[in-house]
């Protein structure tokens, strides 16, 4: 048993990570988790003040203002990480939008395009930007944050763009994984079920029936709790998943197993 080093397997010391959508919710949590595991984290989002507050908590966090819908800002983000640290080992494509609650026949097509731009196009752009340096170093882990609604419809909620973007991101994960499999880059995804974040705040409001609906329809009879994505993130970001690529890991209380 002496050749088994469980600590080293999960250790991210001196790794360099980029996390998008890091100003709140999953992104802020992911930033803290990766930094706690030893990584230098470039935390990206539009709300710089929140990123700076996060960096004040953890010296290994570098705040960087970035709107991922803008290709030029995405390039600046990757360039900043490479200039500062010389490498990028982990990319977490977490930034996301929803188009709820408009029904498809009432939705402004511009809103649909906006959601696709952030949820699907931006992960492609950022992944393509970090890939050359990862290929050069022979390693890298890209983790896309999708959703259970990349597998199933969101009914009774109305989220045509969100569902389309997450379904597309699931398959983009598989496609990029196979394109880059021989280079040492691994591409995987986490598909959360219902967790309380800014994106789902209305459903968790005391004035809403959303939480009771989530509880009734989730086999584990509850929503996800803070920290219950940490293990999946660390698994996919670290050497613990060194032979894992093209996978979408659902963390959903059984939602998609129904």
C-alpha positions in Angstrom: 0.0 0.0 0.0 3.0 2.3 0.2 2.7 3.4 -3.4 -0.8 4.9 -2.8 -0.7 8.6 -2.1 -4.3 9.7 -1.7 -3.3 13.2 -0.6 -1.1 13.8 -3.7 -3.8 12.6 -6.0 -6.1 15.4 -5.0 -3.4 18.1 -4.4 -3.4 21.1 -6.7 -0.4 22.9 -5.3 1.1 25.3 -7.8 -1.5 24.5 -10.4 -3.1 27.5 -12.2 -6.8 27.7 -12.6 -9.2 30.1 -14.3 -12.8 30.2 -13.0 -15.5 32.2 -14.8 -18.6 33.5 -13.2 -16.6 33.7 -10.0 -18.3 36.6 -8.3 -21.1 34.5 -6.8 -22.7 31.1 -6.4 -20.9 28.1 -7.8 -18.1 30.2 -9.2 -17.2 31.8 -5.9 -17.4 28.5 -4.2 -15.2 26.8 -6.9 -12.7 29.5 -6.5 -12.4 28.9 -2.8 -12.2 25.2 -3.2 -9.4 25.2 -5.8 -7.5 27.8 -3.8 -7.8 25.7 -0.7 -6.5 22.7 -2.6 -3.3 24.8 -3.4 -4.1 26.3 -6.8 -3.5 29.8 -8.0 -6.9 30.9 -9.2 -7.7 33.7 -11.7 -11.2 34.5 -10.7 -13.2 36.1 -13.6 -16.5 37.9 -13.7 -18.0 41.2 -14.6 -18.4 42.4 -10.9 -14.9 43.3 -10.0 -15.7 44.5 -6.5 -16.9 41.0 -5.5 -13.8 39.4 -7.0 -11.6 41.7 -5.1 -13.4 40.8 -1.9 -12.8 37.2 -2.7 -9.1 37.8 -3.3 -8.9 39.7 0.0 -9.9 36.4 1.7 -7.4 34.2 -0.2 -4.0 35.5 -1.3 -3.8 32.9 -4.1 -6.9 34.4 -5.9 -6.3 36.9 -8.6 -9.4 39.0 -9.6 -9.9 39.8 -13.3 -12.9 41.6 -14.7 -14.2 39.8 -17.8 -17.4 39.6 -19.7 -17.2 36.1 -21.3 -19.7 37.2 -24.0 -16.8 39.3 -25.4 -14.2 37.3 -27.3 -11.6 40.0 -26.8 -12.1 40.0 -23.0 -11.8 36.2 -23.0 -8.5 36.4 -24.8 -7.3 39.1 -22.3 -8.3 36.8 -19.5 -6.2 33.9 -20.8 -3.3 36.1 -21.7 -3.3 37.6 -18.2 -3.1 34.1 -16.6 -0.3 33.0 -18.9 1.6 36.3 -18.4 1.3 36.1 -14.6 1.9 32.4 -14.1 3.3 31.0 -17.3 0.7 28.3 -17.6 -3.0 27.3 -17.2 -3.7 23.9 -15.8 -7.4 24.1 -15.1 -10.3 26.0 -16.8 -13.7 26.0 -15.1 -16.3 27.3 -17.5 -18.9 28.3 -14.9 -20.4 31.6 -16.1 -24.1 31.2 -17.0 -27.4 32.9 -17.7 -31.0 31.8 -17.8 -33.9 32.9 -19.9 -36.7 32.0 -17.5 -39.6 32.6 -17.3 -40.6 33.4 -20.9 -42.3 30.8 -23.0 -40.7 30.2 -26.3 -43.4 31.8 -28.4 -43.1 34.9 -26.3 -39.3 35.1 -25.9 -37.3 37.8 -27.5 -34.9 36.0 -29.9 -32.1 38.4 -28.7 -32.4 36.9 -25.2 -32.1 33.4 -26.6 -28.9 34.4 -28.4 -27.5 36.2 -25.3 -27.9 33.0 -23.2 -26.3 30.8 -25.9 -23.4 33.3 -26.2 -22.6 33.0 -22.5 -23.5 29.4 -21.8 -22.2 27.7 -24.9 -20.2 30.0 -27.1 -18.0 31.3 -24.3 -16.9 27.9 -23.0 -15.9 27.0 -26.6 -13.9 30.3 -27.0 -12.1 30.0 -23.7 -11.4 26.3 -24.2 -9.9 27.0 -27.6 -7.8 29.8 -26.1 -6.3 27.7 -23.3 -5.8 24.6 -25.4 -2.5 25.7 -27.2 -0.7 26.2 -23.9 -2.1 23.0 -22.4 -1.1 21.1 -25.5 2.4 22.5 -25.2 2.8 21.4 -21.6 1.1 18.1 -22.3 -1.6 18.4 -19.7 -4.7 20.3 -18.6 -8.2 19.9 -17.3 -11.2 21.7 -18.6 -14.4 21.5 -16.5 -17.6 22.7 -17.9 -20.6 23.5 -15.7 -23.7 22.3 -17.3 -27.0 21.2 -15.7 -29.5 18.4 -15.4 -31.4 20.4 -18.0 -28.7 19.5 -20.5 -30.4 16.0 -20.3 -34.1 16.7 -19.7 -36.5 19.6 -20.3 -37.1 22.2 -17.6 -40.9 21.9 -17.5 -42.9 23.4 -15.9 -40.2 26.1 -16.0 -39.7 27.9 -19.3 -36.0 27.9 -20.3 -35.6 27.1 -24.0 -32.2 28.9 -24.4 -30.9 27.5 -21.1 -31.9 24.0 -21.9 -30.5 24.2 -25.4 -27.2 25.8 -24.3 -26.6 23.1 -21.6 -27.5 20.3 -23.9 -25.1 21.7 -26.4 -22.4 22.1 -23.7 -22.8 18.5 -22.7 -22.0 17.4 -26.3 -19.3 20.1 -26.8 -17.6 18.5 -23.7 -17.6 15.1 -25.5 -16.4 16.6 -28.8 -13.5 18.6 -27.3 -12.5 15.7 -25.1 -12.0 13.4 -28.1 -10.4 16.1 -30.3 -7.7 16.7 -27.5 -7.5 13.2 -25.9 -4.1 12.5 -27.4 -2.7 15.8 -26.2 -3.1 15.3 -22.5 -6.1 17.7 -22.2 -9.1 16.2 -20.3 -12.5 17.8 -20.9 -15.3 16.9 -18.5 -18.4 18.5 -17.0 -20.4 18.7 -13.9 -24.2 18.8 -14.2 -25.8 20.1 -11.0 -29.4 19.6 -10.0 -31.2 22.2 -8.1 -29.0 24.3 -5.8 -29.7 27.7 -4.3 -27.7 30.4 -6.3 -28.4 33.8 -7.7 -29.7 32.0 -10.8 -32.3 30.0 -8.8 -33.0 32.5 -6.0 -36.6 33.1 -7.1 -37.4 29.4 -6.8 -36.0 29.3 -3.3 -37.9 32.4 -2.2 -40.3 31.9 0.8 -43.0 33.4 -1.5 -42.5 30.7 -4.1 -43.7 27.1 -4.4 -40.4 26.3 -6.0 -38.6 24.7 -3.1 -41.6 22.4 -2.3 -41.7 21.4 -6.0 -37.9 20.7 -6.0 -38.3 18.6 -2.8 -41.2 16.6 -4.3 -39.5 15.9 -7.6 -36.0 15.1 -6.4 -35.6 11.4 -5.3 -33.4 12.4 -2.3 -36.3 14.8 -1.3 -34.1 17.9 -1.0 -32.2 20.5 -2.9 -28.4 20.4 -3.1 -26.4 21.9 -0.3 -23.4 24.2 -0.3 -20.3 22.1 -0.7 -21.9 19.1 -2.4 -20.2 20.0 -5.7 -16.8 20.3 -4.2 -15.9 16.6 -4.6 -16.9 16.5 -8.2 -14.9 19.6 -9.0 -11.7 18.4 -7.2 -12.0 15.0 -8.9 -12.2 16.4 -12.4 -9.6 19.2 -11.8 -7.0 16.9 -10.1 -5.0 13.9 -11.0 -7.7 11.8 -9.4 -9.4 11.8 -12.8 -6.3 11.3 -14.9 -8.0 8.6 -17.1 -11.4 10.4 -17.3 -12.4 12.5 -20.2 -15.6 13.3 -22.1 -17.8 12.6 -19.1 -20.7 14.6 -17.6 -20.9 14.0 -13.9 -24.5 14.6 -12.6 -24.8 15.8 -9.0 -28.5 16.0 -8.8 -30.0 14.0 -5.9 -31.2 11.4 -8.5 -33.1 13.9 -10.7 -31.9 12.4 -14.0 -32.2 8.8 -12.8 -36.0 9.0 -12.6 
